[in-house]
């Protein structure tokens, strides 16, 4: 194994880097084979590898260019793989040191393809160009394909950009900065739709709103947004929230007549088979669930398709019995969402389309099979 005692590294030889990495992966051994002599030889071999590649690691650390998390990562890698560090000549200690050296060499190998600062700058450029709109979720594999870098390197770059405030994290998902405000703007939209459904008589004064879990599924959102939307309606004096339920107040009668639902949902499409309807609804919902951007013309076309499907199904459903309140509410929600205008922002448009798809899925079982 070649050695390097120079403080400044020579030109990085990628072939030697790969060869050393293969050696580090292959020399594992077992406790049964770990004699004192073999432990000493393995430790000496790993020290020589670490001594050769550590200067290149210091160069990468210096090139982190102010990315705190990246500087810290190289600091840890270099400290753990320090060639002169004291290592007890035991099987367990040698294995721990071997893993540290291997991680350092692996990081250098990854950096030869794409460094974290370079990937971070590439992502920032894409964000500035608008290819990753505010509100949309960034999927690591898609980003890796866009910047032609390993997923592991993209993950590190994303973490660095989160630290810098260029990206933001919500749970396990990554979004462009500013997405939180866009997401929070969804609560007033949900309140608008519930208010329109109260006005249309879907939820009459004196009745109860469905539970938060049901509304979260119906409006393709989470509990926090539903609670925020209900608080907006409570502030307006339309509902009263109690630990047991949310009641529509008699004061909501002032909305009567404002929520007439039109049954004209655009041009009538040819009669569609059930499987096509299910597939269309699933696609709309899944793309919203994954927060995947959709071209505007595709989104508008899907919305028109779903409105036509809603009109087809609403016309085919037999009138429910007066006491079938859940079926009546499901039909009312589908009619309301099909009649409502499409919001102006792409992110809200996709949300609205997903809500319409969910409403259609809820009334599909009410349609007689012979008409499908």
Secondary structure, 3 states (H helix, E strand, C coil): CCCCCCCCCCCCCHHHHHHHHHHHHHCCCCCCCCCHHHHHHHHHHHHHHHHHHHHHHHHHHHCCCCCHHHHHHHHHHHHHCCCCCCCCCCHHHHHHHHHHHHHHHHHHHHHHHCCHHHHHHHHHHHHHCCCCCCCCEECHHHHHHHHCCCHHHHHHHHHHHHHHCCEEEECCEEEECCHHHHHHCHHHHHHHHHHHHHHCCCCCCCCECCCHHHHHHHCCCCHHHHHHHHHHHHHCCCEEECCCCEEECHHHHHHCCCCCCCCCCCCCCCCCCHHHHHHHHHHHHHHHHCCCCCCHHHHHHHHHHHHHHHHHHHHHCCCCCCCCHHHHHHHHHHHHHHHCCCCCCHHHHHHHHHHHHHHHHHHHCCCCHHHC
